[in-house]
């Protein structure tokens, strides 16, 4: 199994975490990246073994308007600082993934400066998309060009240009040689040129264990995740389902999303895994999105145990909040002082939970690459199993504020230990009978697996040794044959489940969308409905449009995302 399939990621937006100025005056370097060295130990202590950090390279403002791909942003320090930082991460067993911002550059990028100076005579005029010397823009350049998201601050690179491809591939080789990085997260991958991503994959295949993960919002993820493109993409479908499934007390949404990704052929044992997250630098903090803060517990149990590669965004392990304000992401990317959280592992229940889940995920390979099977599903309770090499771990969650009695299909004759509570459970009549506290969950690990998760100050994995009777027994949960199972789904769904699932399926069907609306209007001027129609038209040109593809289009109601999606078609 490659290292990234067993990864638990930590995500840092460095300009925000270090409190760097919003504007880059391109002055002498300030070594703020060194302030993140203590965070490496914290990352390890909460059970993460990989770090996605970025953007890092010289830019004019937020980091995504790159002006020099070859040097660390002067607000963060020097290339030597970045080299030392990645060495520290590797010394503590943490892989390092950088942000690759290759779709667009900033206006201070050397090639764009040459274009401004030499106009039609610039040797770099074809490095950018649709340069029109008969147009103009708000900067009074005397020409116009394609940008990202309607922002002329972000000049779109022409990735189909051979010189541009060679330049960017050379930059990646330089990053690997100088900083010894382990992979890239590709910004705005949903609008990157497919041929360029195929060239990236060929380069990655030359570098042992090099991982390519792309930022993709919606659509059929297999368009990007395959043997000739990327290893993974961001699972925004699961992100949305995790918070809305709890806010609406609707575990059907989460289970449906998991099944849909599974049906795409992703997140299977031995196959490509998606990058899972509860929040990141572009979306509001999960503690802000949740209507009931107590749902933090079952949500993160699912994040760490459902198929996928889990991640935590810096600060969310402490339970901090962050809301977009006046279309600004600044509040999502705050400066934090680690000293303010020095006792979080013992005193902060959010941090303790994340640390327990992180260590559990690393210590039980079944959570990284086990087969998934749904066992129980109601609006408020959900149980499933993960199985690998004969070891089956059972996960149960409850989004109701009251305790829930559950009977979960399981193999007879096994004893299970609750990884989070330390409680014991036995099986009888092919079921575990247990009570899951309100707004909580449990991870049942078979005692014969050799790795029993026990509760305690440090939540360590207990590994029995020969002659060792094991930890002191705790409360035992016995099967009560009089208890009725709440909508247990075994080989086939119960009639109640079929009814609710069918109801949900019907609610996801889209109505008739008018075709032929593209005309000569720009995508930015179109309505959401018109953009959806254009996407369906483009999908139809590539082959049959399935019901699932129609649902994917209908569920995407974000204008900017649809614009990016429609531009991703060649």
C-alpha positions as CSV (number, residue, x, y, z in Angstrom):
1,X,0.0,0.0,0.0
2,X,1.5,3.4,-1.0
3,X,2.2,5.8,1.9
4,X,-0.6,8.2,0.9
5,X,-3.3,5.6,1.3
6,X,-2.4,5.3,4.9
7,X,-2.0,9.0,5.4
8,X,-3.7,11.3,7.9
9,X,-3.2,14.9,6.7
10,X,-2.8,18.2,8.5
11,X,-3.5,21.3,6.4
12,X,-1.7,24.6,6.9
13,X,-2.3,27.9,5.2
14,X,1.1,29.4,6.1
15,X,0.5,33.1,5.3
16,X,-2.4,33.1,7.7
17,X,-1.1,30.9,10.4
18,X,2.1,33.0,10.7
19,X,0.3,36.3,10.7
20,X,2.1,37.5,7.5
21,X,1.0,40.9,6.1
22,X,-1.7,40.7,3.5
23,X,0.3,42.6,0.9
24,X,3.9,41.6,-0.1
25,X,6.1,44.7,-0.4
26,X,9.0,42.4,-1.7
27,X,11.3,43.6,1.1
28,X,14.0,41.6,3.0
29,X,12.8,38.1,4.0
30,X,11.1,37.7,7.4
31,X,11.7,34.2,8.7
32,X,8.1,33.5,9.8
33,X,8.2,29.9,8.5
34,X,10.6,29.0,11.3
35,X,7.7,29.8,13.7
36,X,6.0,26.7,12.4
37,X,8.8,24.3,13.5
38,X,7.0,23.6,16.9
39,X,3.8,22.8,15.0
40,X,5.6,19.8,13.4
41,X,5.6,18.0,16.8
42,X,2.0,19.0,17.4
43,X,1.1,17.5,14.0
44,X,2.7,14.3,15.0
45,X,1.1,14.3,18.4
46,X,-2.4,14.5,17.1
47,X,-1.8,11.4,14.9
48,X,-1.1,13.0,11.5
49,X,1.7,11.7,9.3
50,X,1.4,14.0,6.3
51,X,1.2,17.8,5.8
52,X,-0.4,19.8,3.0
53,X,1.0,23.3,3.3
54,X,0.6,26.2,0.9
55,X,0.7,28.4,-1.0
56,X,4.4,29.0,-0.2
57,X,6.1,30.8,-3.1
58,X,6.5,34.5,-3.8
59,X,3.3,36.2,-4.5
60,X,1.7,39.7,-4.2
61,X,-1.1,39.0,-1.8
62,X,-2.9,35.8,-0.7
63,X,-0.4,33.4,-2.3
64,X,-2.3,32.3,-5.3
65,X,-1.1,35.2,-7.4
66,X,2.4,33.7,-7.8
67,X,5.2,36.0,-9.0
68,X,8.2,33.7,-8.5
69,X,7.8,29.9,-8.4
70,X,11.5,29.4,-7.5
71,X,11.7,31.2,-4.1
72,X,9.8,31.1,-0.8
73,X,7.5,34.1,-0.3
74,X,9.7,36.7,1.4
75,X,7.0,37.2,4.1
76,X,7.8,33.6,5.1
77,X,11.6,33.6,4.8
78,X,14.1,32.0,2.4
79,X,14.5,28.8,0.5
80,X,16.9,27.6,3.3
81,X,14.0,28.0,5.8
82,X,11.7,25.8,3.6
83,X,14.5,23.2,3.2
84,X,15.0,23.1,7.0
85,X,11.2,22.9,7.6
86,X,10.7,19.9,5.3
87,X,13.7,18.2,6.9
88,X,12.2,18.6,10.3
89,X,8.9,17.2,9.0
90,X,10.7,14.2,7.6
91,X,12.7,13.7,10.7
92,X,9.4,13.3,12.6
93,X,7.9,11.0,10.1
94,X,5.7,13.5,8.3
95,X,5.4,13.7,4.5
96,X,5.2,17.1,2.9
97,X,2.8,18.1,0.1
98,X,3.1,21.6,-1.4
99,X,0.5,23.7,-3.2
100,X,1.0,23.7,-6.9
101,X,-0.6,26.9,-8.4
102,X,-0.2,26.3,-12.1
103,X,-3.5,27.5,-13.6
104,X,-2.7,31.2,-13.2
105,X,0.0,33.6,-12.1
106,X,0.1,37.0,-10.5
107,X,0.6,40.2,-12.6
108,X,4.2,40.5,-11.3
109,X,5.2,37.2,-12.8
110,X,8.2,37.8,-15.1
111,X,6.5,36.6,-18.3
112,X,3.5,38.9,-17.7
113,X,5.8,41.8,-17.0
114,X,7.5,41.2,-20.3
115,X,4.1,41.1,-22.0
116,X,3.2,44.4,-20.5
117,X,6.4,46.0,-21.7
118,X,6.8,44.5,-25.2
119,X,3.1,43.7,-26.0
120,X,2.9,42.1,-29.5
121,X,6.6,41.6,-29.6
122,X,6.8,39.8,-26.3
123,X,8.2,36.2,-26.6
124,X,5.8,35.3,-23.8
125,X,2.6,36.5,-25.4
126,X,1.5,32.8,-26.0
127,X,2.2,31.9,-22.4
128,X,-1.2,33.3,-21.5
129,X,-4.7,32.5,-22.7
130,X,-6.6,34.7,-25.2
131,X,-4.4,37.8,-25.0
132,X,-6.3,40.5,-27.0
133,X,-4.4,43.6,-27.9
134,X,-7.6,45.2,-29.0
135,X,-9.1,45.0,-25.5
136,X,-8.3,46.6,-22.1
137,X,-9.0,46.0,-18.4
138,X,-9.3,47.8,-15.1
139,X,-5.5,48.0,-14.9
140,X,-5.4,49.8,-18.2
141,X,-2.9,47.3,-19.7
142,X,-4.1,48.1,-23.2
143,X,-4.9,44.5,-23.7
144,X,-7.2,41.8,-22.1
145,X,-6.6,38.2,-21.2
146,X,-8.3,35.2,-19.6
147,X,-8.2,35.0,-15.9
148,X,-9.4,32.8,-13.0
149,X,-12.8,33.4,-11.5
150,X,-13.3,36.8,-13.1
151,X,-10.2,38.3,-11.3
152,X,-7.7,40.0,-13.6
153,X,-5.2,39.8,-10.7
154,X,-4.9,36.1,-11.6
155,X,-3.6,35.7,-15.2
156,X,-4.5,32.3,-16.8
157,X,-1.5,30.4,-18.0
158,X,-1.7,28.6,-21.4
159,X,-0.8,25.0,-20.3
160,X,-1.1,23.8,-23.8
161,X,2.0,25.8,-24.7
162,X,5.1,23.6,-24.7
163,X,7.3,26.2,-23.2
164,X,4.9,26.8,-20.3
165,X,4.7,23.0,-19.6
166,X,8.5,22.7,-19.7
167,X,8.8,25.6,-17.4
168,X,6.4,24.3,-14.8
169,X,7.7,20.8,-15.0
170,X,11.2,22.2,-14.4
171,X,9.9,24.1,-11.4
172,X,8.5,20.9,-9.9
173,X,11.9,19.1,-10.4
174,X,13.6,22.0,-8.7
175,X,11.2,21.7,-5.7
176,X,11.9,18.0,-5.4
177,X,15.6,18.5,-5.7
178,X,15.9,21.4,-3.3
179,X,13.1,20.7,-0.8
180,X,12.6,16.9,-1.1
181,X,8.8,17.2,-1.2
182,X,6.6,14.1,-1.4
183,X,3.8,15.4,-3.7
184,X,1.6,18.3,-4.8
185,X,-1.9,19.5,-4.3
186,X,-2.9,21.1,-7.6
187,X,-4.9,24.3,-7.1
188,X,-8.0,24.7,-9.4
189,X,-7.4,21.2,-10.9
190,X,-10.9,21.2,-12.2
191,X,-9.9,23.9,-14.8
192,X,-6.3,22.6,-15.5
193,X,-5.6,21.3,-19.0
194,X,-5.9,17.6,-19.1
195,X,-2.8,17.2,-21.3
196,X,-0.8,19.2,-18.7
197,X,-2.0,16.9,-15.9
198,X,-1.1,13.9,-17.9
199,X,2.4,15.3,-18.3
200,X,2.5,15.9,-14.5
201,X,1.6,12.2,-13.9
202,X,4.4,11.1,-16.2
203,X,6.8,13.2,-14.1
204,X,5.3,11.9,-10.9
205,X,5.8,8.3,-12.1
206,X,9.5,9.0,-12.4
207,X,9.6,10.1,-8.7
208,X,9.1,7.2,-6.2
209,X,6.0,7.7,-4.1
210,X,5.2,11.1,-5.5
211,X,1.5,12.0,-5.0
212,X,-0.7,14.2,-7.1
213,X,-3.9,15.4,-5.5
214,X,-6.2,18.0,-7.2
215,X,-8.7,20.5,-6.0
216,X,-11.9,19.5,-7.7
217,X,-15.3,20.7,-6.5
218,X,-18.0,18.7,-8.4
219,X,-18.4,16.3,-11.2
220,X,-17.4,12.7,-12.0
221,X,-14.1,12.5,-10.1
222,X,-12.9,9.6,-12.3
223,X,-12.3,12.2,-15.0
224,X,-9.3,13.4,-13.0
225,X,-8.5,10.3,-10.9
226,X,-7.2,7.5,-13.1
227,X,-3.9,5.8,-14.1
228,X,-2.9,8.6,-16.5
229,X,-3.9,11.7,-14.5
230,X,-4.1,12.3,-10.7
231,X,-3.9,9.9,-7.7
232,X,-6.6,11.7,-5.8
233,X,-8.9,14.8,-5.7
234,X,-10.7,16.7,-2.9
235,X,-13.9,15.0,-1.9
236,X,-16.3,18.0,-1.8
237,X,-19.2,15.7,-2.1
238,X,-18.5,14.0,1.2
239,X,-17.6,17.4,2.8
240,X,-21.1,18.7,2.0
241,X,-22.8,15.5,3.1
242,X,-20.9,15.4,6.5
243,X,-22.1,18.8,7.7
244,X,-25.6,18.9,6.1
245,X,-26.2,15.2,7.0
246,X,-25.8,16.2,10.7
247,X,-27.5,19.5,10.5
248,X,-30.6,17.8,8.9
249,X,-30.4,14.6,11.0
250,X,-30.1,12.8,7.7
251,X,-27.6,10.0,7.6
252,X,-29.1,8.9,4.4
253,X,-27.4,11.8,2.6
254,X,-24.0,10.7,4.0
255,X,-24.5,7.0,3.2
256,X,-25.8,7.8,-0.3
257,X,-22.7,10.0,-1.0
258,X,-20.4,7.2,0.2
259,X,-22.1,4.7,-2.0
260,X,-22.1,7.1,-5.0
261,X,-18.3,7.5,-4.7
262,X,-17.9,3.8,-4.2
263,X,-20.0,3.1,-7.4
264,X,-17.6,5.4,-9.3
265,X,-14.9,2.8,-8.5
266,X,-13.1,5.1,-6.0
267,X,-12.2,4.5,-2.3
268,X,-12.1,0.7,-2.9
269,X,-9.4,-1.5,-1.3
270,X,-6.2,-1.3,-3.4
271,X,-7.7,1.5,-5.5
272,X,-7.6,5.3,-5.6
273,X,-8.6,7.1,-2.4
274,X,-10.1,10.6,-2.3
275,X,-8.9,13.4,0.1
276,X,-11.6,13.8,2.8
277,X,-12.0,16.9,4.9
278,X,-14.5,18.7,7.2
279,X,-13.2,22.2,6.4
280,X,-10.3,23.9,4.7
281,X,-8.9,27.4,3.8
282,X,-11.8,28.1,1.4
283,X,-14.8,27.0,3.4
284,X,-16.2,28.0,6.8
285,X,-15.0,26.2,9.8
286,X,-16.9,23.0,10.7
287,X,-17.7,24.3,14.2
288,X,-19.3,27.3,12.5
289,X,-21.3,25.2,10.0
290,X,-22.7,22.8,12.6
291,X,-26.0,23.8,14.1
292,X,-25.2,21.5,17.1
293,X,-21.6,21.7,18.2
294,X,-21.9,18.3,19.7
295,X,-22.1,16.8,16.2
296,X,-18.4,17.5,16.0
297,X,-17.9,14.1,17.5
298,X,-19.9,11.8,15.2
299,X,-18.9,13.8,12.2
300,X,-15.2,13.3,12.8
301,X,-15.6,9.7,13.7
302,X,-17.1,9.3,10.2
303,X,-14.3,11.4,8.6
304,X,-11.6,9.1,10.0
305,X,-13.4,5.8,9.4
306,X,-15.2,6.1,6.1
307,X,-13.2,5.2,3.0
308,X,-10.9,8.0,2.0
309,X,-7.8,9.9,3.2
310,X,-8.8,12.1,6.2
311,X,-7.4,15.5,6.9
312,X,-7.8,18.3,9.5
313,X,-7.4,22.0,8.9
314,X,-5.1,23.8,11.3
315,X,-7.0,25.1,14.3
316,X,-10.1,23.0,13.8
317,X,-8.6,20.3,16.1
318,X,-9.1,23.0,18.8
319,X,-12.7,23.7,17.8
320,X,-12.1,27.2,16.6
321,X,-14.8,28.9,14.4
322,X,-14.5,30.9,11.3
323,X,-17.1,32.5,9.0
324,X,-16.7,34.2,5.6
325,X,-17.2,37.9,6.1
326,X,-17.9,40.4,3.2
327,X,-16.6,37.8,0.7
328,X,-13.3,37.6,2.5
329,X,-11.5,34.4,3.6
330,X,-9.3,36.1,6.1
331,X,-11.3,34.8,9.1
332,X,-10.9,31.3,7.8
333,X,-7.1,31.7,7.9
334,X,-6.2,33.2,11.3
335,X,-2.8,33.6,13.0
336,X,-2.6,31.2,15.9
337,X,0.0,30.9,18.7
338,X,0.6,27.2,19.5
339,X,1.5,28.2,23.1
340,X,-2.2,29.1,23.6
341,X,-3.1,25.5,23.0
342,X,-0.2,23.8,24.8
343,X,-2.5,21.8,27.1
344,X,-5.1,21.0,24.4
345,X,-4.3,17.3,24.2
346,X,-5.4,16.8,27.9
347,X,-7.8,19.7,28.4
348,X,-9.6,20.2,25.0
349,X,-12.0,17.4,24.1
350,X,-11.9,18.4,20.4
351,X,-8.2,17.9,20.3
352,X,-8.2,14.7,22.4
353,X,-10.8,13.2,20.0
354,X,-8.8,14.2,16.9
355,X,-5.6,12.7,18.4
356,X,-7.3,9.5,19.3
357,X,-8.8,9.1,15.8
358,X,-5.5,10.0,14.1
359,X,-3.6,7.4,16.0
360,X,-6.3,4.8,15.5
361,X,-6.3,5.4,11.8
362,X,-2.6,4.9,11.5
363,X,-2.5,1.8,13.7
364,X,-5.4,0.0,12.1
365,X,-4.7,-0.6,8.3
366,X,-8.3,-1.7,7.9
367,X,-9.4,1.9,8.2
368,X,-7.1,2.9,5.3
369,X,-7.8,0.1,2.9
370,X,-10.7,-2.0,4.2
371,X,-13.8,-2.9,2.2
372,X,-16.8,-0.9,3.2
373,X,-20.2,-2.4,3.9
374,X,-23.3,-0.5,5.2
375,X,-24.9,-2.3,8.2
376,X,-27.5,0.0,9.8
377,X,-29.1,3.1,8.4
378,X,-31.7,5.4,9.8
379,X,-32.0,9.2,9.7
380,X,-30.2,9.4,13.1
381,X,-28.1,6.2,13.4
382,X,-25.6,4.7,11.0
383,X,-23.3,1.7,11.2
384,X,-20.9,0.2,8.8
385,X,-18.0,-2.2,8.7
386,X,-14.5,-2.0,7.2
387,X,-12.8,-5.4,6.5
388,X,-9.3,-6.2,5.5
389,X,-7.4,-9.5,5.7
390,X,-10.1,-11.1,7.8
391,X,-10.2,-8.3,10.3
392,X,-13.6,-6.4,10.6
393,X,-13.9,-3.2,12.4
394,X,-17.5,-1.9,13.0
395,X,-18.3,1.8,13.3
396,X,-21.6,3.2,14.7
397,X,-22.6,6.9,15.1
398,X,-25.7,8.6,16.5
399,X,-26.7,12.2,15.7
400,X,-29.6,12.2,18.1
401,X,-29.1,14.0,21.4
402,X,-30.6,11.0,23.2
403,X,-28.8,7.6,23.5
404,X,-29.6,5.1,20.8
405,X,-29.9,1.3,21.3
406,X,-28.5,-0.4,18.2
407,X,-28.2,-4.0,17.1
408,X,-25.5,-4.2,14.5
409,X,-24.8,-7.3,12.3
410,X,-21.5,-8.9,13.3
411,X,-19.8,-12.3,13.3
412,X,-20.8,-14.6,16.2
413,X,-18.2,-15.6,18.7
414,X,-16.2,-12.5,18.7
415,X,-15.6,-10.0,21.5
416,X,-15.2,-6.3,20.6
417,X,-13.6,-3.4,22.4
418,X,-14.8,0.1,21.9
419,X,-11.8,2.1,20.7
420,X,-13.1,5.3,22.1
421,X,-14.8,4.2,25.3
422,X,-12.9,1.1,26.2
423,X,-16.2,-0.8,26.8
424,X,-16.6,-4.4,25.8
425,X,-19.2,-5.9,23.5
426,X,-20.0,-9.5,22.7
427,X,-21.8,-10.9,19.7
428,X,-24.8,-13.2,19.7
429,X,-27.4,-14.0,17.1
430,X,-25.1,-12.4,14.5
431,X,-25.4,-9.0,16.2
432,X,-23.7,-6.6,18.6
433,X,-26.2,-5.0,20.8
434,X,-25.0,-1.7,22.2
435,X,-26.1,1.8,23.4
436,X,-24.5,4.7,21.6
437,X,-24.6,7.9,23.6
438,X,-26.3,11.0,22.2
439,X,-24.3,12.9,19.6
440,X,-21.5,10.3,19.7
441,X,-20.2,7.1,18.2
442,X,-18.0,4.1,18.7
443,X,-15.4,2.1,16.8
444,X,-15.6,-1.6,17.6
445,X,-12.3,-3.4,17.2
446,X,-12.3,-7.2,17.5
447,X,-10.1,-8.4,20.4
448,X,-8.4,-11.0,18.3
449,X,-7.0,-8.3,16.0
450,X,-4.0,-7.9,18.3
451,X,-4.6,-4.2,18.5
452,X,-7.1,-3.0,21.0
453,X,-7.9,0.7,21.4
454,X,-8.4,1.6,25.1
455,X,-9.5,4.8,26.6
456,X,-7.1,6.7,28.8
457,X,-5.0,9.8,29.2
458,X,-3.0,9.2,26.0
459,X,-5.4,6.9,24.2
460,X,-2.7,4.5,23.2
461,X,-3.2,1.3,21.3
462,X,-2.8,-1.7,23.6
463,X,-1.0,-4.6,22.1
464,X,-1.3,-7.9,24.1
465,X,1.9,-9.8,24.8
466,X,2.2,-13.5,25.5
467,X,1.0,-14.2,29.0
468,X,-0.5,-10.8,29.4
469,X,-4.2,-10.8,30.4
470,X,-4.7,-7.4,28.9
471,X,-6.2,-4.2,30.3
472,X,-8.6,-4.2,33.3
473,X,-12.1,-5.1,32.0
474,X,-14.7,-2.3,31.8
475,X,-18.4,-2.3,31.4
476,X,-19.7,-5.2,29.3
477,X,-22.5,-4.7,26.8
478,X,-24.5,-7.9,26.4
479,X,-27.0,-8.9,23.7
480,X,-30.6,-8.5,24.8
481,X,-32.6,-10.7,22.5
482,X,-35.8,-8.7,23.3
483,X,-34.3,-5.5,21.8
484,X,-35.6,-4.7,18.3
485,X,-33.1,-3.7,15.7
486,X,-33.7,-0.2,14.4
487,X,-33.9,-0.5,10.6
488,X,-31.0,-3.0,10.3
489,X,-29.8,-3.2,6.7
490,X,-28.2,-6.6,6.2
491,X,-28.1,-8.2,2.7
492,X,-31.1,-6.2,1.5
493,X,-32.7,-2.9,2.8
494,X,-35.8,-3.1,4.9
495,X,-39.0,-1.7,3.3
496,X,-38.7,1.4,5.4
497,X,-35.2,2.0,4.2
498,X,-36.3,1.4,0.6
499,X,-39.0,3.9,1.0
500,X,-36.8,6.6,2.5
501,X,-34.0,6.0,0.0
502,X,-36.5,6.2,-2.9
503,X,-37.8,9.4,-1.5
504,X,-34.3,10.8,-1.4
505,X,-33.6,9.7,-4.9
506,X,-36.8,11.4,-6.2
507,X,-35.8,14.6,-4.4
508,X,-32.5,14.6,-6.2
509,X,-33.9,14.3,-9.7
510,X,-33.5,17.4,-11.8
511,X,-36.2,19.0,-13.9
512,X,-35.9,19.9,-17.6
513,X,-33.2,22.3,-18.2
514,X,-33.4,24.3,-21.4
515,X,-30.7,23.5,-23.9
516,X,-28.8,25.7,-26.4
517,X,-28.3,28.6,-24.1
518,X,-24.6,29.2,-24.6
519,X,-24.8,31.5,-27.5
520,X,-22.1,34.3,-27.5
521,X,-22.6,35.3,-23.8
522,X,-19.8,34.8,-21.4
523,X,-20.1,32.1,-18.8
524,X,-19.8,34.7,-16.0
525,X,-23.0,36.4,-17.3
526,X,-25.1,33.2,-17.3
527,X,-27.4,32.1,-14.6
528,X,-26.9,28.9,-12.6
529,X,-29.6,27.1,-14.6
530,X,-28.0,28.2,-17.9
531,X,-24.5,27.0,-16.8
532,X,-26.0,23.7,-15.8
533,X,-27.5,23.3,-19.2
534,X,-24.2,24.1,-20.9
535,X,-22.4,21.5,-18.8
536,X,-25.0,18.9,-19.7
537,X,-24.5,19.8,-23.4
538,X,-20.8,19.4,-23.1
539,X,-21.1,16.1,-21.2
540,X,-23.4,14.8,-23.9
541,X,-20.7,15.4,-26.5
542,X,-18.4,13.1,-24.6
543,X,-20.8,10.2,-24.3
544,X,-24.1,9.2,-22.8
545,X,-25.3,11.4,-19.9
546,X,-26.3,9.1,-17.0
547,X,-28.8,9.9,-14.3
548,X,-25.9,10.2,-11.8
549,X,-24.2,12.8,-14.0
550,X,-27.5,14.7,-14.2
551,X,-27.8,14.7,-10.4
552,X,-24.2,15.9,-10.0
553,X,-25.0,18.8,-12.2
554,X,-28.2,19.6,-10.4
555,X,-26.6,19.5,-7.0
556,X,-24.0,22.1,-8.0
557,X,-25.7,25.4,-7.4
558,X,-22.6,27.5,-6.9
559,X,-22.1,30.0,-9.8
560,X,-18.3,30.2,-9.6
561,X,-17.9,26.5,-9.4
562,X,-20.1,26.0,-12.4
563,X,-18.1,28.5,-14.4
564,X,-14.9,26.6,-13.5
565,X,-16.5,23.3,-14.4
566,X,-17.7,24.4,-17.8
567,X,-14.3,25.9,-18.6
568,X,-12.7,22.6,-17.7
569,X,-14.0,21.0,-20.9
570,X,-11.6,21.0,-23.8
